[in-house]
Amino acid sequence: MSKENHGTVRSGDVDIFYRRFGECGAVPMLLFHGGNYYDSYDWTDVAETLSQDREVVAFDARGFGESGWSPSKNYCHAAHMADAIRLLDHLDWNAAILVGHSRGGAYALLFAARFPERTAGLVIIDYCPGIGIGPRGMPIVESQSIGNRPKVFPDDNAAQASTSRFAASDGSAYRRRFQGVLQKVEGGVIISKRDPDFSNQIPIVPDATPALRVGDMWMELDKVRAPALVFRALKSTAGYTVEDLHRLQFYHPEIDVVEVESGHDVPAEAPDELVRGIKRWLVQRDLDRQIQHRR
């Protein structure tokens, strides 16, 4: 396995934490984690395997994991895009293959649509554009939502059940890691590694960065020019419905689709199938030979 290195880079009003795997080789990959209490740690096993012939970086989004919580509560879409740009520049990557799971799939898609010159390829894992950026059926909110309190769960099991994580057994490394982010409070436990205001779109302190207006994510997908791959988790209730899949295949027949026997937490529940699917797609699309990138 490749050695993991940690680092941070300043972006706006936060320090972005990242995990770096592998060495300079084929086209690098940037991994975006999900929103339901996920972070870069959840990519570790997959990142190690993918980094056998390239650099792979998984990072914690602002307000998540080991990255800073924005003092100005700036979690707008533009801030997330700026963080990814800052990280690519810091790594000296001209372009990368973007891999996003769940809410991370939304931001990887948005990045690919708005920054095609920095996007070598796009892999979306159990994220459907019909969801928007947030739970299915929830409109894309561009209002202020601050002062939220972390949800208190009666015990570890209730906290685990509230997430879309793979239901790992007690005593497993995966379950122990999840328990490590729990904090005891009066009445139970909270999950401590996510700012409760993580979805706020209007910061307390006005940001000079132009606002990034996001409407229909299907329209964002229409803008993507890089080769794309979609993973559909067959046991998930969070991703593609049959109708969504038909829409994707009708309007975007150029996008490859891989179906896996997994729940929503594909990187944990079906890591081998995920890696095989990505590697097969890289060969079929001949991405590593076609894309030129700066180191």
N, C-alpha and C positions, 0 to 999 in steps of 0.2 A: 504494500500500500504506500501511496505517496505521503510525504510529510505535510502536515497542516501547519500553516503559519497564520498568525493573527495580525491584524493591523487596524488602524483607524484613520479616517480622513475627515477634515472639517468641511462641512457643507452648510452654508447658511448659519443658523444658530444652534446646530447640533454636531456632535461627533458621530460619524457613521462607522460602525464596527463591521469588519469583514473577516472571513476565513478564506485563506488562499491555499490551493492545492496544485500539485504538479509543477511542470517546468515549461518554458517557452517551446512551442512545437506547432501543432495544428491550430486552427482558429479557436481562440479562447471562448469560454462560456461564462455568462453572468446569470446567477440563479436568484430568482425572486421568491420569497416564501409566502405562505398564506396568511390570512388575517385573524383566524380564529385561534389566537394564542400560539401560533407557530413562530419560529425564527430560524436563523441560519443553521443552528445546531441540527435541525431536523433534516438538513440536506447532507449531513456529513458522510454517511455511507455511500450515497449515490455520487456525491462529488468526488470522493476518493477513487471510485471505479472509473468515472468519466475522465479523470485527470491522468490516466496512464499515458496519454500521448499529447497532452495540452494543459494549459493553465485553466483552472476552474475556480471561480470566486463566488461564494455565497455571502450575502450581506444581510444585516438586520436593518429593516426599514426604520426610519425615524419613529421613535416612540415604542419600539419593540426590542426585546432581547437586551443586548449589551449596548445598543446605540442610545444616544441621548434622547431625553424627552424635551421637546421644543418648549422653551420658556414662553414664547409668544403663541404657543398652541397652533403653530403653522404646520398643518397636515394637509394642505391643499394639494391638488393634483400637480400643479406646477412645481411645488417643493419636492415632491417625490421624483419627478422627472429630472429636476436639477441635481438631486442626490445621485441618480444613476449616471448622469453626464459627468459629474465631479469625480465619481469613482472610476469611470472609464479613463478620464484624463489622468488621474492619479496613478492608475495602473499602466499608463502609456499604451492603451489599446485604442486603435483607430476605430475598430468595430468589433462586435462580439455576437455570438449566438446567444439569444436571450431565452431563458427557460423559466417559466413561471407557473406556480401551482396555485389554484384557487384565486384569491384576491391578487396574489402575485402574478397570476396569468393575466388579469385585467391590466395591471400596470406594465407588464412586459408587452402586451398588445398595444397599449396606448403609446409606449415608447417607440415601438416599431413603426406605428402609424405616423408619429410626429417627427421622428428622427431617423429616416430611412438610411441616411449616410453613415450612421453609427451601428446599423443593424445588419448582421451577416445572415441571420436566420432566426426563426421564432418557433419555440416549442411551448404549447399551452397544455397544461395538465388539469383536467377536470374543471375547466372554466368555460362557461358559455357566454358569448356577448349579450345574449338576451337577459342576463342577470344584471347587467350594468356594473357598477363598482360597489358591491354590497350584497346583502341577501336577496334571493330571487323575489321579484315583485316590489322591491323597494326602489323608488325613483332615485336618480342620481342627485344627491342633495348637495347644494352649494350654499348652505346657510351656516350660521354659527352654532356650535354645540359644545359648550365648555362647562366645567364644573361637575362633570359626571363622576359618580363614585363607582369604584370597582364592585362587581357583584360578589356577594358573600355566599359561599356554598356551605352546606352543613358538614361535609366531609370530603375526603379525597375522591371517593367514588362518584359523588355528585358533580364534583368539578370535572372529572374525566368525562362523565356522560354529557356534560354541557358542550363539549368541544366536538369537532368532527374528526378527532384523532383516531387512529387505529386502536381498537380495544385490546391493548396488550395485557397480558396476565400479570398479577401481582408478583413482584420479585424480579421481573425482567428488567434489563438495562433500560429499555424504552420507558417502562412505567416508573422506574426510579428517577430517570431524568425529569419526567413530568412532575413527580412529587417534589423535586428539587426547586421548582419555580413557585411552589405553593408557600404562602405565608399565613401563619395562624393569626386570627383576629377574633374579637369578641363575636361569638355566634357561629364560628366555623373557620373557613379558610378563603383566601382570595388568591387569584393567579396574579403574581406580582410583576411579570415581565411585559406588561403592555399598558401604555398610558390610556386611561379610560376615555380620554378626549381624542383618541387616535384618528377619528374620522372627521374632525372639525375642518371646515373648508374656509373659514374666515378668521385669520389670526388676530390676536389681541392687538398686536403692533402691525400696522400696515406694512406690507412687503413691497419692495420696489419691483419685484419680478412680475411681469405681466401675467394676469390671470389666464389659466388654461381652461377654456370652456369645453366641457365634455357633454355631448348629448347621447345619441344612440351609439352603443359600442359596436353594433353591426356596421354602422357607417365608418367607424374607425378601422374595422377589419377590411373594409373596401379599399382603404388607403395603403394597406401593407403591400410592399413590393418584394420583400425578401421571401425565400422559400419558407413554408410553414408546415408544422406538424401538430396535430391535435390528438391528445389522449382522452378517450372517453372511458370513465370508470363505470362498469356495468352495474355495480351494487351501490352506486352513489345516488343520493337524492338531490345533490347540489349542482350537478353538471347538466349535461345535455338530455333533454327529452327526445322522444322519437321525432317530434315535429321540428325541434331545433336542429337535429341531425340532418333531416331532409333539407332544411333551409340552407345549412352549411354546404351540403354536397351539391345542391342545385346552383347556388350562386358562386360557390368557390370550389369547383371540381379539381382545381390545381392543388388544394390543400390535402395533404395526406392525413388519414384518420386511422388510429390504432385503438382497438378496444381491449381493455384488460379486465380480468375478473378481480375486481378490487372495490373497496369502499372509497370514500373521498380522499383519504390519506394515502394516496398512491405511493409516494416516496418511502413510506414505512411499511405498507402492506404488500406492495408488489415491486420492490426495488429492482429485482433482476429483470422483470418484464419491461420495466421503464428504461433501464439502461440498454437492454437489447434493442428495444424499439428505436431509441435515439441513435444508437450506433448504426443500425441497419439503414435508417433514413439518411444519415450522413454519407454513407457509401452510395446509396441510390441516387442522391442528389449531387454527389461529388463535390460537396461544399468545401472541403478542406483544400482541394486543388484549385477551385475557381476563385475563392475569395482571397484578395490581397489585403493584408493588414499591417499596420506599423507597430513595431515593438518599442 
